[in-house]
Amino acid sequence: MRFMMLMIPRGYENVTELDLDPERVAAMMKYNQALKDAGVLITLEGLHPPAKAVRVSFATGKPVVTDGPFTESKEVLGGFWMIDVASRAEAIEWAKRCPGSANEIIEIRQVQEMSDFSDEVREAAAGFDVLQGRPGAV
């Protein structure tokens, strides 16, 4: 089962420049190494703050591009891990081991697999499993 663990740092919506604490980075890298050593880590990435982002919305039926920061943002992603574990409970256990600070939250979301959908949906999405790098996952 694949899960995405989403890091949500409170206050990140107002950050314009990154100012990382080397000690916190070292602790996080130790955690990342533990995920890798356990063989559960698929990928991980940190994300620049929303001030450097753009959004493309479709409310009018046509794409509208808006530059960040976004005043209506309350929670934004600071980064993510994609892991492959045996269960939701195992994903939760890994998230609990993260050296997060008091202003951080990890949201855990299971990744949709083609097998989660009806035959009709799988037929409509035929070939998508190959795009996911998971041939034969249907």
C-alpha positions in Angstrom: 0.0 0.0 0.0 1.4 3.4 -1.0 0.8 6.4 1.3 1.8 10.0 0.9 2.8 11.7 4.1 2.2 15.4 3.7 4.2 17.9 5.9 2.1 20.9 6.8 4.1 23.5 8.6 2.0 26.2 10.3 3.0 29.6 9.3 4.6 28.5 6.0 2.0 30.3 4.0 3.6 33.6 5.1 7.3 32.6 4.4 9.0 34.3 1.5 12.6 32.9 2.1 13.7 29.6 3.6 15.8 29.9 6.8 16.5 26.3 7.8 18.1 25.2 11.1 21.0 22.9 10.3 20.3 20.8 13.4 16.6 20.3 12.4 17.8 19.4 8.9 20.2 16.8 10.3 17.5 15.3 12.4 15.2 15.1 9.4 17.9 13.5 7.2 18.4 10.8 9.9 14.6 10.1 9.8 14.7 10.0 6.0 17.6 7.6 6.1 15.6 5.3 8.5 12.8 5.3 5.9 15.3 4.4 3.2 17.0 1.7 5.3 13.7 0.1 6.1 13.0 -0.1 2.4 9.7 1.8 2.6 10.8 5.1 1.0 9.7 5.6 -2.6 10.6 9.3 -2.9 10.6 12.6 -0.9 10.7 16.2 -1.7 10.6 19.6 0.1 8.6 22.4 -1.5 9.3 26.1 -1.8 7.0 28.4 0.1 3.7 29.5 -1.6 5.1 32.9 -2.2 7.0 31.3 -5.0 4.1 29.3 -6.3 1.4 29.9 -8.9 -2.1 28.5 -9.1 -4.1 27.7 -12.2 -7.9 27.9 -11.5 -10.8 27.0 -13.8 -13.8 28.6 -12.1 -14.6 30.6 -15.2 -14.2 27.7 -17.5 -10.9 29.1 -18.7 -7.5 28.7 -17.0 -6.6 31.7 -14.8 -3.1 31.9 -13.4 -2.5 33.6 -10.0 0.9 34.2 -8.4 1.6 33.5 -4.8 1.4 34.1 -2.0 -2.3 33.3 -1.6 -4.1 35.3 1.0 -6.8 32.6 1.5 -4.3 29.9 2.4 -4.5 28.5 5.9 -2.5 25.3 5.6 0.1 24.7 2.9 2.4 21.8 2.1 6.1 22.1 3.0 7.0 18.8 1.5 6.1 15.1 1.3 7.2 11.5 1.5 5.9 8.7 -0.6 6.1 5.4 1.2 5.2 1.8 0.5 4.1 -0.1 3.6 1.9 -3.0 4.5 -0.9 -1.0 6.2 -2.3 2.3 7.2 -1.2 1.6 10.8 2.4 1.2 9.6 2.2 4.5 7.8 1.0 6.1 11.0 3.9 4.6 12.9 6.4 6.0 10.5 4.8 9.5 10.7 5.0 9.3 14.5 8.7 8.8 14.2 9.3 12.0 12.3 11.2 14.6 14.3 8.5 17.3 13.6 8.3 20.5 15.5 5.4 21.9 17.5 4.2 23.8 14.4 4.1 20.9 12.0 1.5 18.4 11.1 1.8 15.3 8.9 -1.3 14.3 7.0 -1.3 10.7 5.7 -3.2 9.9 2.6 -3.4 6.5 0.8 -2.5 6.7 -2.9 -5.3 5.5 -5.2 -4.5 2.3 -7.1 -6.3 1.3 -10.3 -7.6 -1.7 -8.4 -9.6 0.7 -6.2 -11.9 1.5 -9.1 -14.7 -0.2 -11.0 -14.1 -2.1 -14.2 -15.7 0.8 -16.1 -13.3 3.4 -14.5 -10.3 1.1 -15.1 -11.3 0.8 -18.8 -11.7 4.6 -19.1 -8.2 5.0 -17.7 -6.6 2.1 -19.6 -2.9 2.6 -19.9 -2.6 4.9 -16.9 -1.0 2.3 -14.8 2.0 2.4 -17.2 2.2 6.1 -16.7 2.5 5.5 -13.0 5.5 3.3 -13.6 3.5 0.4 -12.3 2.9 -1.8 -15.4 0.3 -4.5 -14.7 -1.1 -2.7 -11.7 -4.6 -2.8 -13.0 
